[in-house]
Amino acid sequence: MTNEERLREAILEAGDKVGLALDERDVVIESTKDPSHGDYATNVALRSARKLGLKPLDLAKAIKDAIVSPIIEKSEVAGPGFINFFLKSVSLGSVVSTIIKEGRDFGRGDAKNKKIDVEFVSANPTGDLHLGHTRGAALGDAICNLYAFAGYEVTREYYVNDCGNQVRHLGKSIRARYHELFGEPLSLGDDDYHGLDLVGIAKSIKGKYGDKYLVDNDESKGFFVRFGIDSELAKIKKDMADFNVRFDRFSYESDIRKGTTIEDTIAELDKKGYVYKKDGATYLRTTSFLDDKDRPIIKADGSYTYFMPDICYHYDKMKRGFDLAVDLLGADHHGYINRMKSALMMEGYKKDALEIEIYQIVRVYKGGEEVKMSKRTGKAITHRELVEEVGADAVRYFFVERSGNTHLDFNLDLALSKSKENPVYYAQYAHARCHSLLQMGKNFPIDESGLFLKGEGEAQILKHLSDFPSMIEAAALARAPYKVAGYIHELAQSVHEYYASTKIIDVADPKATSARLGLVKATMIVLENALAIIGVSAPDKM
């Protein structure tokens, strides 16, 4: 049990003594920045005074007097009703032995017995991944890591849109390149794909099948579509693997369209009164729930809108037994949120059974100027090019350190720099510094008790380490990897400041040295755990 958990338990018991029924969620405990304000503080009296008709200051005094805990050195009421806690040094330092004992499991939450499906990236298999996909990948994978570390059962899912006009144009474009290899003139329309990467796919077909598919018929057209999808998807999977992102499941739109799934779903919705026709098209009454207007599901020409297969896909998702489905979508999908929630509510699911995270666009800057085109290709910078230029670690850190709903300006110069201004370098260097100190002090025994860690800088690091489990829980609930990045930066800053202000290895004081090395080891473990959650490595040397 962490000190924060012990304090919360003591406050809950004190609340009972003064006649205040509290829930764990009512008791917010925060680390203090100023040592004169103690180690931790709570605003529980401010939040709860109205329940008892008391002034917050009077309730704070009553709770303070009722609190009994062996870890508290003293407590005091401050301001309009805050309670500040000063912990005994033995209690504050006890986290060192806990971290060293638990290692990579420190901060890991208990099993929640909840299944969560997170769908992210889901790029159409028609070309290279762009930087929007990169941001979706970094955020999606970090959210999955957070959920898993917090104790949830997570499935990472990729939905493959392998139907519709885009893939038909892909097949047509590959077929044109294939015919070109046999001396025929190239014929591509404006909506076709002109990228030279399709030449490589066409060459693969020629090398494997010769002239077998020169005859244009339904079989050959279907073949080029399928071969193109498989080739592009293989490329996407490799790009994701190189970015340290892997998926548990790939679901295909073509599978949704097989059989009578869509027709049966429409019939069921019609029986419930949610389907009607207008101007030759078929609509779904999504305004009966959360949507601002009804949405078409069948066009006037009889073809399905993309919304209808998506509904069936989400129904299938929920039937697989997930307690929550999370979709990460680009900035142009705001209108999608309420229509899909409405469709799920038609099937009896609660509106929060599906949560949709929208992430904003990415702009790349170099030398203070926005860079829109790749020098190599003359086209928009791709995911692969950015990762090759600055490395997966830098891209992943920069792409999650801000909330996904804010625009991201990626500074190429900063990402490549080896300075404290580069947050990923700063964080990794803190881990490497800890490792170096442990190597330098390898002849000293490591004191895991934390008893002799009494300096102000040591107390700040200890509090920060103790906050790790609660930070993980909060970040997972909020689906906020940026909270982890912020935590890492603050811990790294504490490490560098501690290194500059303290003689950590002091041969004249072996007892203090052993205690400080215990703190360094615990800090290194937590840094590694935190970096792993956002998908960034923790090197021993820089």
C-alpha positions as CSV (number, residue, x, y, z in Angstrom):
1,M,0.0,0.0,0.0
2,T,1.4,3.4,-1.0
3,N,1.5,6.4,1.4
4,E,-1.2,8.0,-0.6
5,E,-3.5,5.0,-0.1
6,R,-2.7,4.9,3.6
7,L,-3.6,8.6,3.9
8,R,-6.8,8.1,2.0
9,E,-7.7,5.2,4.3
10,A,-7.0,7.3,7.4
11,I,-9.1,10.2,6.1
12,L,-12.1,7.9,5.3
13,E,-11.9,6.6,8.9
14,A,-11.7,10.1,10.2
15,G,-14.7,11.1,8.1
16,D,-16.8,8.3,9.8
17,K,-15.8,9.6,13.2
18,V,-17.1,13.1,12.5
19,G,-20.2,11.9,10.8
20,L,-19.1,12.4,7.2
21,A,-19.8,9.6,4.8
22,L,-17.0,9.7,2.2
23,D,-16.4,7.7,-0.9
24,E,-12.8,7.0,-2.1
25,R,-13.4,9.4,-5.0
26,D,-14.2,12.2,-2.6
27,V,-10.7,12.1,-1.1
28,V,-8.2,13.8,-3.5
29,I,-4.6,13.7,-2.2
30,E,-1.9,15.6,-4.0
31,S,1.9,15.9,-3.5
32,T,2.9,19.4,-2.3
33,K,5.5,21.4,-4.3
34,D,6.6,23.5,-1.3
35,P,8.1,21.4,1.6
36,S,6.8,24.0,4.1
37,H,3.3,22.8,3.2
38,G,4.1,19.2,4.1
39,D,4.5,16.2,1.9
40,Y,0.8,15.7,0.9
41,A,-2.4,17.8,1.1
42,T,-6.1,17.2,0.7
43,N,-9.0,19.5,0.0
44,V,-11.6,17.0,1.2
45,A,-13.1,19.5,3.7
46,L,-13.6,22.1,1.0
47,R,-15.3,19.5,-1.2
48,S,-17.5,18.1,1.6
49,A,-18.4,20.8,4.1
50,R,-21.7,21.5,2.5
51,K,-22.9,18.0,3.3
52,L,-22.7,18.7,7.0
53,G,-23.6,22.4,6.8
54,L,-20.2,23.3,8.2
55,K,-17.6,25.8,7.2
56,P,-14.7,24.1,5.4
57,L,-12.2,25.4,8.0
58,D,-14.2,23.9,10.8
59,L,-14.6,20.6,9.1
60,A,-10.9,20.5,8.2
61,K,-10.0,21.0,11.9
62,A,-12.4,18.2,12.9
63,I,-11.0,15.7,10.3
64,K,-7.5,16.6,11.2
65,D,-8.1,15.9,14.9
66,A,-9.8,12.6,14.1
67,I,-7.0,11.3,11.9
68,V,-4.9,8.5,13.3
69,S,-2.1,7.1,11.2
70,P,1.4,5.7,12.0
71,I,2.9,7.3,8.9
72,I,2.0,10.9,9.9
73,E,4.6,13.0,11.7
74,K,2.2,16.0,12.0
75,S,-0.7,17.5,10.2
76,E,-2.0,21.1,10.0
77,V,-5.0,23.0,8.6
78,A,-4.1,25.7,6.0
79,G,-5.8,28.3,4.0
80,P,-9.6,28.1,3.7
81,G,-9.7,24.4,4.6
82,F,-6.8,22.4,3.3
83,I,-5.1,19.7,5.4
84,N,-1.4,19.3,5.0
85,F,0.4,16.1,6.0
86,F,4.1,15.8,7.1
87,L,5.1,12.2,6.9
88,K,7.6,10.4,9.1
89,S,10.9,10.0,7.2
90,V,10.7,6.2,7.6
91,S,7.3,6.2,5.9
92,L,8.3,8.4,3.1
93,G,11.4,6.3,2.4
94,S,9.6,3.0,2.5
95,V,8.7,3.3,-1.1
96,V,12.3,2.5,-2.1
97,S,12.2,-1.1,-0.9
98,T,8.7,-1.5,-2.5
99,I,9.9,-0.3,-5.9
100,I,13.1,-2.5,-5.8
101,K,11.1,-5.5,-4.7
102,E,8.3,-5.1,-7.3
103,G,10.6,-3.9,-10.1
104,R,8.7,-3.8,-13.4
105,D,5.5,-4.4,-11.6
106,F,5.7,-1.3,-9.5
107,G,2.7,0.8,-10.2
108,R,0.8,-2.1,-11.9
109,G,-2.9,-2.1,-10.9
110,D,-4.9,-5.0,-9.7
111,A,-6.9,-6.9,-12.3
112,K,-10.1,-4.9,-13.0
113,N,-11.9,-7.8,-14.7
114,K,-12.9,-5.4,-17.5
115,K,-12.3,-6.0,-21.2
116,I,-11.5,-3.0,-23.4
117,D,-11.1,-2.9,-27.2
118,V,-9.0,-0.1,-28.6
119,E,-9.2,0.5,-32.3
120,F,-6.6,2.8,-33.7
121,V,-4.7,3.7,-36.9
122,S,-7.1,1.7,-39.2
123,A,-5.6,3.4,-42.3
124,N,-7.0,2.5,-45.7
125,P,-4.6,0.0,-47.3
126,T,-4.1,2.2,-50.3
127,G,-0.7,3.8,-49.7
128,D,1.9,5.1,-47.2
129,L,0.9,6.1,-43.6
130,H,0.9,9.8,-43.0
131,L,1.7,11.7,-39.8
132,G,-1.9,11.7,-38.7
133,H,-1.7,7.9,-38.6
134,T,1.6,8.2,-36.7
135,R,-0.1,10.3,-34.0
136,G,-3.0,7.8,-33.8
137,A,-0.5,4.9,-33.5
138,A,1.6,6.6,-30.7
139,L,-1.5,7.6,-28.8
140,G,-3.4,4.4,-29.3
141,D,-0.5,2.1,-28.3
142,A,0.2,4.3,-25.2
143,I,-3.4,4.2,-24.2
144,C,-3.4,0.4,-24.5
145,N,-0.2,0.2,-22.5
146,L,-1.8,2.4,-19.8
147,Y,-5.0,0.3,-19.7
148,A,-3.0,-3.0,-19.5
149,F,-0.6,-1.6,-16.8
150,A,-3.6,-0.4,-14.8
151,G,-5.1,-3.9,-14.7
152,Y,-7.6,-3.9,-17.7
153,E,-7.7,-6.7,-20.3
154,V,-6.9,-4.9,-23.6
155,T,-7.4,-5.9,-27.2
156,R,-5.6,-3.7,-29.9
157,E,-7.6,-3.7,-33.0
158,Y,-7.2,-2.5,-36.6
159,Y,-10.2,-2.2,-38.9
160,V,-9.3,-2.7,-42.6
161,N,-11.5,-0.8,-45.0
162,D,-11.0,-3.2,-47.9
163,C,-14.1,-2.3,-49.8
164,G,-15.4,0.7,-51.8
165,N,-14.1,3.1,-54.4
166,Q,-10.7,3.6,-52.9
167,V,-9.6,0.0,-53.1
168,R,-11.2,-0.4,-56.5
169,H,-9.1,2.5,-57.7
170,L,-6.1,0.9,-56.1
171,G,-6.7,-2.4,-58.0
172,K,-7.2,-0.4,-61.3
173,S,-4.0,1.5,-60.7
174,I,-1.9,-1.6,-60.1
175,R,-3.5,-3.3,-63.1
176,A,-2.4,-0.3,-65.2
177,R,1.1,-0.5,-63.9
178,Y,1.1,-4.2,-64.6
179,H,0.0,-3.7,-68.2
180,E,2.7,-1.0,-68.6
181,L,5.4,-3.6,-67.7
182,F,4.3,-5.5,-70.9
183,G,4.8,-2.4,-73.1
184,E,1.2,-1.0,-73.0
185,P,0.7,2.7,-72.5
186,L,0.0,3.8,-69.0
187,S,-3.7,4.9,-68.5
188,L,-4.5,6.4,-65.1
189,G,-7.5,8.6,-64.2
190,D,-7.5,11.6,-61.8
191,D,-9.0,9.4,-59.0
192,D,-6.4,6.6,-59.5
193,Y,-3.2,6.2,-57.6
194,H,-0.1,7.6,-59.3
195,G,2.5,6.7,-56.7
196,L,5.6,4.9,-58.0
197,D,5.4,2.4,-55.1
198,L,2.7,0.6,-57.1
199,V,5.3,-0.2,-59.8
200,G,7.0,-2.4,-57.3
201,I,3.7,-4.2,-56.6
202,A,3.1,-4.7,-60.3
203,K,6.7,-6.1,-60.7
204,S,6.0,-8.6,-57.9
205,I,2.9,-9.8,-59.8
206,K,4.7,-10.1,-63.1
207,G,7.6,-12.0,-61.4
208,K,5.2,-14.4,-59.7
209,Y,2.4,-14.8,-62.3
210,G,3.9,-13.7,-65.6
211,D,1.2,-12.5,-68.1
212,K,-1.5,-14.5,-66.4
213,Y,-3.6,-11.4,-65.5
214,L,-3.3,-9.4,-68.8
215,V,-6.8,-10.4,-69.7
216,D,-9.2,-7.9,-68.2
217,N,-12.1,-9.7,-66.6
218,D,-13.8,-9.9,-63.2
219,E,-11.3,-12.4,-62.0
220,S,-8.3,-10.3,-62.8
221,K,-9.9,-7.1,-61.5
222,G,-10.6,-8.8,-58.2
223,F,-7.1,-10.3,-58.1
224,F,-5.4,-6.8,-58.5
225,V,-7.6,-5.4,-55.7
226,R,-6.8,-8.2,-53.3
227,F,-3.1,-8.4,-54.1
228,G,-2.9,-4.6,-53.7
229,I,-4.6,-4.7,-50.3
230,D,-2.4,-7.5,-49.1
231,S,0.7,-5.7,-50.2
232,E,-0.2,-2.4,-48.8
233,L,-1.3,-3.9,-45.5
234,A,1.9,-5.9,-45.2
235,K,3.8,-2.6,-45.6
236,I,1.6,-0.9,-42.9
237,K,2.2,-3.8,-40.5
238,K,6.0,-3.5,-41.0
239,D,5.9,0.3,-40.5
240,M,3.9,-0.3,-37.3
241,A,6.3,-3.1,-36.1
242,D,9.2,-0.7,-36.7
243,F,7.4,1.8,-34.5
244,N,7.0,-0.9,-31.8
245,V,3.2,-1.1,-32.4
246,R,1.5,-4.5,-32.9
247,F,-2.2,-5.4,-33.1
248,D,-4.0,-8.3,-31.6
249,R,-6.8,-8.4,-34.2
250,F,-7.3,-7.2,-37.8
251,S,-11.0,-7.0,-38.7
252,Y,-12.1,-6.6,-42.4
253,E,-15.0,-4.7,-43.8
254,S,-15.2,-7.4,-46.5
255,D,-16.1,-9.9,-43.8
256,I,-18.8,-7.6,-42.5
257,R,-20.3,-7.5,-46.0
258,K,-20.3,-11.2,-46.5
259,G,-23.6,-13.1,-46.1
260,T,-26.7,-11.2,-44.9
261,T,-25.3,-9.4,-41.9
262,I,-26.0,-5.9,-43.1
263,E,-29.5,-6.8,-44.4
264,D,-30.4,-8.6,-41.2
265,T,-29.2,-5.6,-39.1
266,I,-31.3,-3.1,-41.1
267,A,-34.3,-5.4,-40.8
268,E,-33.9,-5.5,-37.1
269,L,-33.5,-1.8,-36.8
270,D,-36.6,-1.3,-39.0
271,K,-38.6,-3.5,-36.6
272,K,-37.7,-1.1,-33.8
273,G,-38.9,1.8,-35.8
274,Y,-35.5,3.4,-36.5
275,V,-35.5,3.1,-40.3
276,Y,-37.3,5.2,-42.9
277,K,-37.1,6.2,-46.5
278,K,-36.8,9.7,-48.0
279,D,-36.1,10.8,-51.6
280,G,-35.2,7.2,-52.6
281,A,-32.6,6.8,-49.8
282,T,-32.9,4.9,-46.5
283,Y,-32.2,6.8,-43.2
284,L,-31.6,5.8,-39.6
285,R,-33.3,7.9,-36.9
286,T,-30.2,8.7,-35.0
287,T,-31.9,12.0,-33.8
288,S,-33.9,9.7,-31.5
289,F,-30.8,9.6,-29.4
290,L,-27.8,11.9,-29.6
291,D,-27.4,12.9,-33.2
292,D,-28.2,16.4,-34.6
293,K,-29.6,14.9,-37.8
294,D,-30.7,11.5,-39.2
295,R,-28.1,9.6,-41.2
296,P,-28.4,7.8,-44.5
297,I,-27.5,4.1,-44.5
298,I,-28.5,3.2,-48.1
299,K,-28.0,5.7,-51.0
300,A,-30.6,6.3,-53.6
301,D,-28.7,4.0,-56.0
302,G,-29.0,1.1,-53.6
303,S,-25.4,1.0,-52.3
304,Y,-24.6,1.2,-48.6
305,T,-23.1,4.3,-47.1
306,Y,-19.9,3.7,-45.2
307,F,-21.9,4.2,-41.9
308,M,-23.9,1.0,-42.3
309,P,-21.0,-1.5,-42.4
310,D,-19.4,0.5,-39.5
311,I,-22.6,0.0,-37.5
312,C,-22.4,-3.8,-38.1
313,Y,-18.7,-3.8,-37.2
314,H,-19.3,-2.0,-33.9
315,Y,-22.2,-4.4,-33.1
316,D,-19.8,-7.3,-33.7
317,K,-17.3,-5.6,-31.5
318,M,-19.7,-5.3,-28.6
319,K,-21.0,-8.9,-29.0
320,R,-17.4,-10.1,-28.4
321,G,-17.9,-9.2,-24.8
322,F,-16.1,-5.9,-24.3
323,D,-17.1,-3.6,-21.4
324,L,-15.8,-0.7,-23.4
325,A,-14.9,0.0,-27.0
326,V,-12.5,2.9,-27.7
327,D,-12.0,4.3,-31.2
328,L,-9.2,6.8,-32.0
329,L,-10.1,8.9,-35.0
330,G,-8.6,11.8,-36.9
331,A,-9.8,15.4,-36.6
332,D,-12.3,15.1,-39.4
333,H,-14.5,12.6,-37.5
334,H,-16.2,14.9,-34.9
335,G,-19.6,14.3,-36.6
336,Y,-19.1,10.5,-36.3
337,I,-19.2,10.4,-32.5
338,N,-22.9,10.9,-31.7
339,R,-24.2,9.0,-34.8
340,M,-22.3,5.9,-33.8
341,K,-23.2,6.2,-30.1
342,S,-26.8,6.5,-31.3
343,A,-26.6,3.4,-33.4
344,L,-25.2,1.4,-30.4
345,M,-28.0,2.8,-28.2
346,M,-30.5,1.4,-30.7
347,E,-29.2,-2.0,-29.9
348,G,-29.5,-1.4,-26.1
349,Y,-26.0,-0.4,-25.3
350,K,-25.3,2.6,-23.0
351,K,-24.0,5.8,-24.5
352,D,-20.7,5.3,-22.8
353,A,-20.2,1.8,-24.1
354,L,-18.2,3.5,-26.9
355,E,-15.8,6.3,-26.4
356,I,-14.2,8.1,-29.3
357,E,-11.0,10.0,-29.0
358,I,-10.3,12.6,-31.6
359,Y,-6.7,13.6,-32.3
360,Q,-5.7,16.8,-34.1
361,I,-3.3,17.3,-37.1
362,V,0.5,17.3,-37.0
363,R,2.7,20.0,-38.6
364,V,6.4,19.6,-39.0
365,Y,8.9,22.4,-38.5
366,K,12.5,22.8,-39.3
367,G,14.6,25.9,-38.8
368,G,11.4,27.7,-37.8
369,E,9.7,27.0,-41.1
370,E,6.9,24.5,-41.7
371,V,8.0,21.6,-43.8
372,K,5.1,20.1,-45.8
373,M,7.0,18.1,-48.5
374,S,9.7,15.5,-48.4
375,K,12.9,16.4,-50.1
376,R,13.2,12.7,-51.2
377,T,9.8,12.3,-52.8
378,G,8.5,15.8,-53.2
379,K,5.2,14.7,-51.5
380,A,3.9,14.9,-48.0
381,I,6.2,13.6,-45.3
382,T,5.3,10.0,-44.5
383,H,5.3,8.1,-41.2
384,R,8.2,6.0,-42.4
385,E,10.3,9.0,-43.4
386,L,9.8,10.8,-40.1
387,V,10.7,7.7,-38.0
388,E,13.8,7.0,-40.1
389,E,15.0,10.5,-39.7
390,V,14.6,11.1,-35.9
391,G,13.9,7.6,-34.5
392,A,10.9,5.9,-33.0
393,D,11.7,7.0,-29.5
394,A,11.6,10.7,-30.3
395,V,8.5,10.5,-32.5
396,R,6.6,8.5,-29.9
397,Y,7.5,10.8,-27.0
398,F,6.8,14.0,-28.9
399,F,3.5,12.6,-30.3
400,V,2.1,11.8,-26.8
401,E,3.5,14.5,-24.6
402,R,0.5,16.7,-25.5
403,S,-3.2,15.9,-25.3
404,G,-4.4,14.4,-28.6
405,N,-7.2,17.0,-28.9
406,T,-4.6,19.8,-29.4
407,H,-2.7,20.5,-32.6
408,L,0.9,19.2,-32.6
409,D,3.8,21.2,-34.0
410,F,6.7,18.7,-34.3
411,N,10.1,20.4,-34.2
412,L,12.6,18.4,-36.2
413,D,15.6,20.3,-34.9
414,L,14.6,19.8,-31.3
415,A,13.9,16.1,-31.8
416,L,17.4,15.6,-33.2
417,S,19.2,17.7,-30.6
418,K,21.1,16.3,-27.6
419,S,20.2,18.9,-25.0
420,K,18.0,19.3,-22.0
421,E,15.5,21.2,-24.2
422,N,14.8,17.9,-26.0
423,P,12.4,16.2,-23.5
424,V,13.0,12.6,-24.7
425,Y,16.8,13.0,-24.5
426,Y,16.4,14.7,-21.1
427,A,14.4,11.8,-19.8
428,Q,16.6,9.0,-21.3
429,Y,19.7,10.8,-20.0
430,A,18.2,10.7,-16.5
431,H,17.8,7.0,-16.7
432,A,21.4,6.6,-18.1
433,R,22.7,8.8,-15.3
434,C,21.0,6.6,-12.7
435,H,22.6,3.5,-14.3
436,S,26.0,5.2,-14.4
437,L,25.8,6.1,-10.7
438,L,24.9,2.5,-9.8
439,Q,27.9,1.3,-11.8
440,M,30.2,3.8,-10.2
441,G,28.9,2.8,-6.7
442,K,28.9,-1.0,-7.3
443,N,31.3,-1.6,-4.4
444,F,28.8,0.0,-2.0
445,P,25.9,-2.1,-0.6
446,I,22.5,-0.7,-1.6
447,D,20.3,0.3,1.3
448,E,16.7,-0.2,0.3
449,S,15.2,1.0,3.6
450,G,15.1,4.7,2.8
451,L,15.8,5.5,6.4
452,F,18.7,7.8,5.8
453,L,17.1,9.8,3.0
454,K,16.3,13.1,4.7
455,G,17.4,15.8,2.3
456,E,14.9,18.1,0.7
457,G,15.8,16.8,-2.8
458,E,15.5,13.3,-1.7
459,A,12.1,13.9,-0.2
460,Q,10.8,15.4,-3.4
461,I,12.0,12.3,-5.4
462,L,10.5,10.0,-2.9
463,K,7.1,11.7,-3.1
464,H,7.3,11.6,-6.9
465,L,8.1,7.9,-6.9
466,S,5.2,7.3,-4.5
467,D,2.8,9.1,-6.8
468,F,3.5,6.7,-9.7
469,P,0.7,4.2,-9.1
470,S,-2.0,6.8,-8.6
471,M,-0.7,8.7,-11.7
472,I,-1.1,5.5,-13.7
473,E,-4.6,5.0,-12.5
474,A,-5.6,8.5,-13.3
475,A,-4.0,8.6,-16.7
476,A,-5.6,5.3,-17.7
477,L,-9.1,6.5,-16.7
478,A,-8.6,9.7,-18.6
479,R,-6.9,7.9,-21.6
480,A,-4.2,10.6,-21.2
481,P,-0.6,9.4,-22.1
482,Y,0.5,13.0,-21.8
483,K,0.1,12.7,-18.0
484,V,2.8,10.0,-18.1
485,A,5.1,12.1,-20.3
486,G,4.6,15.0,-17.8
487,Y,5.4,12.7,-14.9
488,I,8.6,11.5,-16.6
489,H,9.8,15.0,-17.3
490,E,9.3,16.0,-13.7
491,L,11.0,12.9,-12.4
492,A,13.9,13.4,-14.8
493,Q,14.2,17.0,-13.7
494,S,14.4,15.9,-10.0
495,V,17.1,13.4,-10.9
496,H,19.3,16.0,-12.7
497,E,18.8,18.6,-9.9
498,Y,19.7,16.0,-7.3
499,Y,22.8,14.9,-9.2
500,A,23.9,18.6,-9.4
501,S,23.3,19.4,-5.7
502,T,24.3,16.2,-3.9
503,K,27.4,14.2,-3.7
504,I,25.7,10.9,-4.2
505,I,28.7,8.7,-4.0
506,D,30.7,9.9,-0.9
507,V,33.5,7.5,0.3
508,A,33.6,9.4,3.5
509,D,30.0,8.7,4.3
510,P,29.2,5.1,3.2
511,K,25.9,5.0,5.0
512,A,24.5,8.0,3.1
513,T,26.0,6.6,-0.1
514,S,24.2,3.3,0.2
515,A,20.9,5.0,1.0
516,R,21.3,7.3,-2.0
517,L,22.1,4.4,-4.3
518,G,18.9,2.8,-3.2
519,L,17.0,5.9,-4.2
520,V,18.8,6.0,-7.5
521,K,18.0,2.4,-8.2
522,A,14.3,2.9,-7.4
523,T,14.2,6.0,-9.6
524,M,15.8,4.1,-12.5
525,I,13.1,1.4,-12.2
526,V,10.2,3.9,-12.2
527,L,11.7,5.8,-15.1
528,E,11.9,2.6,-17.1
529,N,8.4,1.6,-16.2
530,A,7.0,5.0,-17.2
531,L,9.0,5.2,-20.5
532,A,7.8,1.7,-21.4
533,I,4.2,2.9,-21.1
534,I,4.6,5.5,-23.8
535,G,6.7,3.1,-25.9
536,V,10.1,4.8,-25.4
537,S,13.3,2.9,-24.6
538,A,15.3,3.4,-21.4
539,P,19.0,3.2,-22.5
540,D,21.8,2.6,-20.0
541,K,24.2,4.8,-21.9
542,M,23.8,8.0,-23.9
